[in-house]
């Protein structure tokens, strides 16, 4: 299993890194468009659509992303898109987590499909625009999510006592959440200290928030982003639990599916862009 995970990770890096560091932003947008289309297929299958209907859902999502790319939205999307996506994630995410896995299948299949595809589209659009802003910016958002996850894992193992959402993800604890938030703040202050030396192609998310909002409001925004990374992870776990699935698919051997790898990123990128437009 470990060997399989390593091979898959190396293949993904061989595809993603050249696209990420390309001179222009569109190669990364196209590569991630293919991945988000696969995530749309996975989402459809988790919500009761199979065969041609699931494939059509993934293709529809990819076409919608391609249309946004052709319209120039991948580098300059309307600001209300970010705030609408953020509102759906915050309000809808809280409502879904409060209701728990049994309530999810009670929603109409079409509504669940449309909602997931719309949020996947917004997540891809935010990812593409983050790359258009600059490599330093997109890496800072990615590292925020990764730090929140890593610090939460080790903090939860060391200090975890109170379960966060036992019916959805029994391994998560409130202590892990606080550890993840602390890790994000440490990363932010370290990143901006290094960034002050110059040489970056763009302002990082951390620097942009501190510049626009001030240090303390910026720190609160970062804590909100760390919290939303947990919400994204929990929402996917809730949907998988409702569907009786362990992974979103087997597209990535050793890692599960695309959704399993991007769930925490999906709410963070639109919300990060909403914050930096304040």
C-alpha positions, 0 to 999 in steps of 0.5 A: 500500500505504501509503495502504491501511494508513493508511486501515485504521488510521484506521478501526480507531482510529475503532472502538476508541478510543471503545470504549476510552474509554467510561465503562464497560468493556463496549463495549470488551469487545464490540468486541474480542470481534468481533475475537477471533472473526475471529482464531478464524476465521483460526486455524482456516484456518491449521490446515487447516479451511476454509469452514463449519468455520472460520466455526463455529470463530470463532463458537464462540470468540465465544460462549465469550467472550460467556459469560464476559462474561455470567458477569462474568469480563471484570471478575473472572476466576478467577486460575488462568485467568491462570496456566494460560494463562501456563504453556501459553504459556511451556512450549508456546511454548518447545517449539513454537519448539524443534521448528520449523515442520515439527513443527507440522502433525504435531500432530492438527488438532483439538488445534491448533485447540482449543489456539489457540482456548483461548489466544485466549479467555484473551487476550481475557478478559485484555484485557477485564479489563485495561480493567475495571481502568482505562485507565491499566493497559490502555494501559501493557500495550499500550505495553509490547508496542509499545515492545518491538516498536519498540525491537527493530526499530530495535535489530535494524537498528542492531546485529543480528548473531545471528539469533534464529530464522532458520527462523521469522522471519529478520529477528529478532535477539538484539540486537533482543530485548535492545534491546526489553527495554531499551526496556521498562525505560526506558518503565516507569521513565518511566511510573511517574515521570509516574504519581507526579504523580497524575491516573491512573484506575488504577495502571499495570502498571509501578507495580503490579509495582513496588508488589507485587514491588519494583523489581528483581523487578518489572523482571525480570517486565517483561523476562519480559513483553517476552520473551513478546511475542517468543514470541507473534510467533514462534509466529504466524510459525511457524504461518503458515510451516507453513501456507505463508501470508504473512498470517493473512488479508486482513481488514485491508487493508494489515495482513493479518489480526487475528492479525497485529496481536494475536499479541504481545499474546496471551501478554502480557496473561494473564501480566501479570494473573498477575503482578499477582495475586501 
